[in-house]
């Protein structure tokens, strides 16, 4: 049973990780940036948050394996047998963290048969906690207030649509997509916050026509879906699936309630 009580327990874990990230963010002049084999940056904040999340997920009453950006070396031969598991990105937006623009998040999803069914996304600088459970809705908790999230309804022919783009990855394919719209407004944003702008009804589309990994999207996908939106494969227009042999996502289009 994937319920709101479990989501709130996971939210507390995300908050602990976020607090650890903020300690480093606020008290370190040098983030001691390393680079992973793919040349993406890794900081002590990524590692500290990962340790906290894995430790506390393992203490929950229900036991599931964990696939995390920072310990992703589990082979497909092993993980292909996972029906349920935690999918974790302890610090999404490491570049934003290094650049000190505040646009980074902690992401924890529960995947069940290749689909996210519970998701928590915490934005430490904003102190915003987003959480969702399949068929139970999506919510934003901030300053002791919790509100349910709903996306905007629109058609692709509407004028002045708000399109969320990556601060780090605005490429030619994305520009072509944007050019097909009628006088769109571009919103640049880092990390999984792009999905959450849609979930709040503050933007309409997020075309991601560039590489992402499964842990970048799992938690935010269920938040957006439960708010009434979609995250669809850019070619097949089917929802993104998880625990594939290759953990690289296909290009996708995230949207609010798009009417055809």
N, C-alpha and C positions, 0 to 999 in steps of 0.2 A: 504494500500500500504506500504510494508516494504521496504523502500528505503535507499540509502546511507546517505541521509541528516539526517534521524532519527538515523542511526547508529553513525554518527558523534556527534549528541547531546548526545547520550548515552555514547560515548567515553569521552566526557567532564565530565560527571558525574563520570565515572570510574576514571578519572584523579584526580578529587577532593578527592575521597575516597582514592586513592593511596597517594596523598600528605599528608592526615591526618595520614595514616599508617606510612609514612616515618618520620613524625614529632615525632611519638612515638618511632619508630625504632632507630632513630638517637639520641634521647634526653632522653632516659629512660634506667637506669641500671637495673631496675627491672620491668618486664612486668606485674606483678600482675596477675599471671596465676590462673584462676579458672578452675574447671572441670565440664563439662556437665554431665547429668545422665549417658551417655554412656562412661564416663571417658575421652572423647576427650578434649583437652585443649581449653580454651576460654580466650582471652586477651581483654584489653580495646581497642586495635586496631580493633579487630573484631567488637566490639560494636560501636565504633566511625564511622567506614566505613559503617556499616549497616544503621546507622541513616542518614548519608549523602546521601547514595544511595536512600533510601526509600523516603526521603524528596524531592529530586530532580526528581525522577521518577513520583511522584505524581503531580509535577508541569508541566509535559509535556502536550501538547495539547490533545494527545490521552490518555484516562484513562483505565488502566488495573489493575486488582488485582496483588498483589506481594506475591510470595512465596519465602522466604529467609531462609537460614540455621539458622539465628538468630531469626526468628519469624515464625517457621514452624508449629505452633500449630493449624492452620486452619484445621478443620476436613474434611474428604473426602466427607461427606454429603453436605458440602458447595462447596468445590472446584471441585467436579465432574462436576459441571455445567460451569466451566471456559472453554471457547473455546480459549481465548487468555489471557495470563498472563505473567508477568515478573518473571523470575527465577533467583535468586541472591545468589551467594556465595561471601560475602564481603571480605573475606580473606581466600583463599584456600591455604593450606600449613601453617597452624598455627604452626605446629612443626618446619617447616623450618624457620619461623619468629622467634620463640623462640631460635632456634639454631643459628640464625644470619648468615645463608648461602645464603640469598637473593632469594631463590627459592620459592617465593610465588606470588600469583596473585589475582586480583580483577576480578570477573566474573559476567556478566549480559547477560541473554538470553531472547529473546521473544519467547514464545512457542505458536504455533497455531495448534489446533487440534492434540495435542500430539507430535508434531515435532518442533524442534528449527528452526526458520526462520530468526533470526537475533541474532548475538552474538558479544560481546565485551569482550576481555580479556586483562587486563593491567598488566604488570610486572613492579612494581614501581622501584625496584633497577636497572633494566636494562633500564628503561624508554622506554619500547617497548609497543606499542598499536596495538593489533591485532583486526580486525573487519571483519565481513562477513554478507552478506545479501543473502538470498536464490535466486539463479539464477543470482546474480550480481557479484559473485566472493569473494575471501578472500584477505585481504590486511594487510600489516605490515607498520605502521607509526613510524618512528624513526628519530630524528634530522632533522625535516622539510622535510624528504624524505618519500614518500609512494610508496611501490612496491607491485605488485600482487604476491600472493603465489601459488606455484605449487609443488605437491608432486613428489616423485620419482616413477618410474615404475619398477616393479621387479616380479620375480616368487619365490615361496617358496623354490625352489631347488637351487637358486643362492647361491654362496659361499659368506661368509663374510658379511651377512646382519647385519645391525645395529638394535638392539632391545633395546627399551627404557623400563627401569624397574623403579619401585618405589623405592625411597631411603629408605622408611620406611616399605614397605610391600613386600619384595621379598620372596615368599613362595614356597613350594614344587611343587605345580601345575604349577607355572610359570617356575620353573626349568625344569620340564618335557617337557613343550612346547619348551623351549630354546634348550634342548638337542636333539630335533628332527631336528634342523637346522644344516647346514653345516658350521661349524667354525664361528658362529656368534660373533659379537662384542657387548658387553653390555654397555649401556649408562645409568647411574643412574641419576635420576632427580626427583625433588619434584613437587607437585601440578599439575595444568593443563598445565604447560609448556611441559609435556610429549607429549601431542597432538600437540603442536605447533612446536616441533622439526620435527615431521612427516610432518606437513603442509608446512614447509620450505624446505622439500626435503632432510633434513639432517639425517634422519633415515627412517626405513622401517616399523617396527612393534612395537606395544605397546600392549602386552597381559595383560589385567587386570583381573586376576583370583582370585580376592579378593574383599571385599565389597567396594562399593562407593555409594554415594547418588546422586539423580538427579541433585542437584545444583552443584555437582563437575564436571559435564560433559556437561551440556546443551550448554553453550556458546562455549566451545572449540570444541564440536562436529560439529556445523555448520561451524566453521572456517575450520576444517579439511575437511569436506564434500565439501565445496565450493572451496577448494584447489585441489580437485580431489580424496580425500581419503574416507575412510569408517569407521564407528564405528558400529560393528555388534555384536549382541547377540552371545555368544560363542557356544551355542547349536543350535539355530534356524537359525543363520546367517541372521537375519533380523535386520534393523536399530533399535537402542534403541528408546523406546517410553517414553513419559513423562506424568505426572499427573496420575500415577497409584495409586491404593488404598494404596499400600505400596511404599513409595518413595525411597526404596532401589533399586539400579540398579542390573540387572543380571550381571554375569561375561561377559566380552566382549573382543573382539579383535579389536583394532584400527590399521589401516594400511594406507599406501600410495596406489598407484594404483597397486594392486595385480592382476597379470594375472595368470589364471589357465591353 
